Amino acid sequence: MSGPISWEKRGEIAVITVDNPPVNALSAGVRDGLLAAVTEAGEDAGVKAMIILGAKRTFIAGADIREFGKPRTGAPLLDVNNKIEFSDKPVVAAIHGTALGGGLEVALCCHYRYAVPSAQVGLPEVKLGLIPGAGGTQRLPRLVGVEKALQLITSGDFVRAGAAKELGIVDEVGEDLVEGAIAYAERLVAEGASAKRIRDLPCTADAAVFETFRKAIARRSRGFKAPWACIDAVEAATKGNFEAGYAEEQRLFKDVHDSPESAAQRHVFFAEREVAKIPDVPRETPVKDVKRAAVIGAGTMGGGIAMNFANAGIPVVILELDQAALDRGLAIVRGNYQATVDKGRLAQARMDERMALISTTTDYADIADVDIVIEAVFEEMEIKKQIFAKLSEVVNRDAVLASNTSTLDIDQMADATDRPGQVIGMHFFSPANVMRLLEVVRGGASTPKTIATAMAVGRRLGKISVLVGNCHGFVGNRMLHGYSRQAGFLLEEGAMPEQIDKVIYDFGLPMGPFTMGDMAGLDVGWRIRKATAHERSSNMRYSTIADQICELGRFGQKTQAGWYRYEDGSRAPVPDPIVAEIIEKASAEQGIERRDVADQEVLERCMYQLVNIGAQLLDEGMALRALDIDVIYIAGYGFPAYRGGPMFWADSIGLDKVLATIKRFHEEVGEEWRPAPLLERLVAEGKSFADFGK
């Protein structure tokens, strides 16, 4: 056979091979080829059993994402699966790498499943806002039980071969893929094994099982559509025969596939892969091999960054000039690991290995030979410049010198060194050992090798690395500042923190600006505002409410009072009359007559500010693409994935509608609402943010 499918006879066993690089996705050619190969092998009297396996690095990793959104061609996967499942000759799926989504659904239509120990299986469609659409919700619960199937399908989690065998997904685990699978198939033939079909197995569960599970996922699945459809589809498997359940799965699949939530999640899926592409830093750009790292500062961020390196197996040294601060920082790191061990999510041996990779010092000489240094001290430029000058004197000339600053000018730090080309920003998000986002901030002199190395280090640390330009706040925080300013102005005009936070929470973010501020700590922003007060234009509107709250020593949860008050041992925000009094007094002092602020205005004032500033950043070249901004806001700020990010969301509303509202705010609220020129150009040309740069 020609194309991505070939087959050969090994004795009485037909070995059917899928070879569709890079991940053997179920393209039209693969589906057509599988259908033909199984048909031919089935008609060959010399074949007693068949094996389906993947060439090179994996089995079948799922649907071909290149076909998403395009007219379907080739044989439907249903026809392929039926041909496999109704074969009179036993068919074995030989799994290595991954069998995901449609790939696992093909394997479940095979009569037996053989896997090497490193193989992984799963149905991750929910992460694209979809449900399994080729019988996965009907076959998996018949094989592993309803409750385990619900967990796997609604989470999209992968399962390794050993665990998959315990669950019953895999029948046999062996070290050798091809020879082991052939030997297994030969044994089945010798034993007279029948073509065992999962569809024939019973599937039962009480209705209470589904109701309990719906309650259990309510919080993590808030706003998403696909998890609930997954549950409905599995429940359908318990209510009738296989054909009726499959028909309901198809109906639900179409419903979620055509939904705005799935469109948004698919956008995010592609965007997270696209952000790695930098037009002027080609993929073949050389990168420095980072074998040892250093972090300056043993505070919350420094310790979290060090944990990232240790988690990735990279030795890291934390430098702090004060021994007591160093000891406190290391104790916090140890405590963070221990908490994970206590929860059963990390083995003690793994914790010990990671802690052994973290060393400490108070002497700059001990970091002279590292490959990368990340400065993570207070947001004060003079301190950072002193550190970079010292690093320039001490650290080997080939090292990358990075700053974890969240707002400050990378070029000023670079100017303090004798190697500005090797200076770059690496803005981790708090908590650094948990959050997925890394903003890589390109300085004016940063070389392609420095940029490529920082991006690559981020990927090694398990982060989504997004390249941004060097301006105050970069991309994420510059947009956040505008969002937060509008929230503050809304307080002056008549809203209260609890109303604004509820609107933002209901929109889909994990928390509103005031709850978020209390959790992060209000003192950091206060210190930055005081340090930059001289740069603020006297014509610029400025709300003093946040400063007044900080002046009372109310820094958020850590002081049990901020925008809200907090009871002992509780993180639940409680509206505080003291804050209400400060807000109402500020309105009076500004001569603002308080009014009822509609929830829709709250939403548009906060979210459209993100969109307008995002458009400015694109126009200035601070963000490469609108999708980069979307990824930053989903991975770093909790913007709901089912809305696709602020720029995708604006496109979905219609930029003409967004611009009309921004123009109205410009007239009613003030100069900070002047429409971004790019936004006006796109509307005039009938284009969207997705068209920018094309």
Secondary structure by P-SEA (a helix, b strand, c coil): ccccbbbbbcccbbbbbbbccccccccaaaaaaaaaaaaaaaacccccbbbbbbccccccccccccccccccccccaaaaaaaaaacccbbbbbccccccaaaaaaaaaccbbbbcccbbbbcccccccccccccccccccccccaaaaaaaaaacccccaaaaaaaccccccccccaaaaaaaaaaaaaacccccccccbbbbbcaaaaaaaaaaaccccccccaaaaaaaaaaaaacccaaaaaaaaaaaaaaaaacaaaaaaaaaaaaaaacccccccccccccccccccccccccaaaaaaaaaaaaacbbbbbbbccaaaaaaaaaaaaaaaaaaaaaccccaaaaaaaaaaccccccccccccccbbbbbccccaaaaaaaaaaaaacccccbbbbbccccccaaaaaaaccccccccccccccccccccbbbbcccccccaaaaaaaaaaaaaaccbbbbbcccccccaaaaaaaaaaaaaaaaaacccaaaaaaaaaaacccccaaaaaaaacaaaaaaaaaaacccccccbbbbaaaaaaaaacccccccccccccccccccbbbbbaaaaaaaaaaaaaaccccccccaaaaaaaaaaaaaaaaaaaaaacccccaaaaaaaaaaccccccccccaaaaaaaacaaaaaaaaaaaaacccccccccaaaaaaaaaccccccccc
